[in-house]
């Protein structure tokens, strides 16, 4: 090999390894993460979804394998052997092997079978591929739903942080107000201490809200299938979800769910696959035709060529001696009978082992490894017709039929469940939308009550307990409004999952 090729091969191998490592390297996360970015990363890196998506490769090869069954199966094999010299005994007979032998052989076999199962396998495997694709679509829809739900959960946690920050600001203002009134002797130290306790409690709730944002963000990255940055709070979610009035009709949503729900589609594909499997099992009642052909050859060579020459020389000497004896007898008969003398053959020339003959013997022994002696060609055709197999086929057909019926019932059950889920999420969405308006009005009223309580406390008419109650009511109203808003978003995401596609 040229020495210049070795470094080039090394560089190529290193490049291939680097390319493989680059494919396995997880991406860097941008500081601003949109929902589409999160969905794209999850589709590429979520381990659970990738496991389901990997099933398509074997399913596609199953279709190719089913069509390849119509092509004869061709098998080639070869073998090299060595057998040492020695004596082998069988009963009272000894077989001597004066020289070791080496040999080789080849075998080329062609087999082809056609039966009902072979004819139906393309349909069976196509149905299995369709079922796999449908399962992948269902897994993708489940992944997208989970990502959107978690994206909403992070936004809700961030909204809770803003809510707690406003509460901390209120408590700081209440503490300042109570301290000012205490300084002028209008209230006791009890009001100041209560304001300080309320401030400390709001600080704790704010810390918990920040911790909730970190936890929900980590869960989002986990579902995406990528590691989160060391500080998850550095990632900003750029998408927001507006609240729009639900204008969809339940009948239309039910029709779309029947057509697009991925779980229903997967079960329909599995039902079709089970029906094809049932047909394949029933095809075992049909006859099968098999065709086979074999080409083979062998070589056998003695490692000691002198052994062959010695044997040939011994045979030549014996033939010459026999020829000379025959000449003497023939000449004696001619003399006794008074016949004319004939030409006496040259026994040495006729039966002697010439150099050409010796070379031919050596050449005839030099057959290893590829100078094969071909065996006779073999071919066979057989037809097999099943008659009775102790009801084994009947059992398999019954099992396949039951599996097909089970798949049909699974599909019906899922369709009923999807209709119920769509209806439930639809009515829940309507209720959540109406709750937002109610909670928005409650928030306005609670804030107005808090403003009045604050003014009453400022002028010395109200007590600090009234102020705390009004503040608690305002805080609860704001929290209820945030919860109602994100309950609406969660209901809409669940409705989209049940229908099988986005609605906004």
Secondary structure, DSSP 8 states (H G I E B T S, - for coil): --HHHHHHHHHHHHHHHHHHHHHHS-----SEE-HHHHHHHHHHH-HHHHHHHTHHHHHHHHHHHHHHTTS-EEEEEEEEEEE--EEEEETTEEEEE-S-EEEEEEEEEEEEEE-HHHHHHHHHHHHHHHHHHHHHHHHHHHHHHHHHHHHHHHHHHHHHHHHHHHHHHHHHHHHHHHHHHHHTTSS-HHHHHHHHHHHHHHHHHHHHHHHHHHHHHHHHHHHHTS---SSGGG-EE------------HHHHHHHHHHH-HHHHHHHHHHHHHHHHHHHHHGGGS-EEEEEEEEEEEEEEES-HHHHHHHHHHHHHHHHHHHHHHHHHHHHHHHHHT--------HHHHHS--HHHHHHHHHHH--TTT--EE---EEEEEEE-----TTHHHHHHHHHHHHHHHHHHHHHHHHHHHHHHHHHHHHHHHHHHHHHHHHHHHHHHHHHHHHHHHHHHHHTSS-HHHHHHHHHHHHHHHHHHHHHHHHHHHHHHHHHHHHTS---
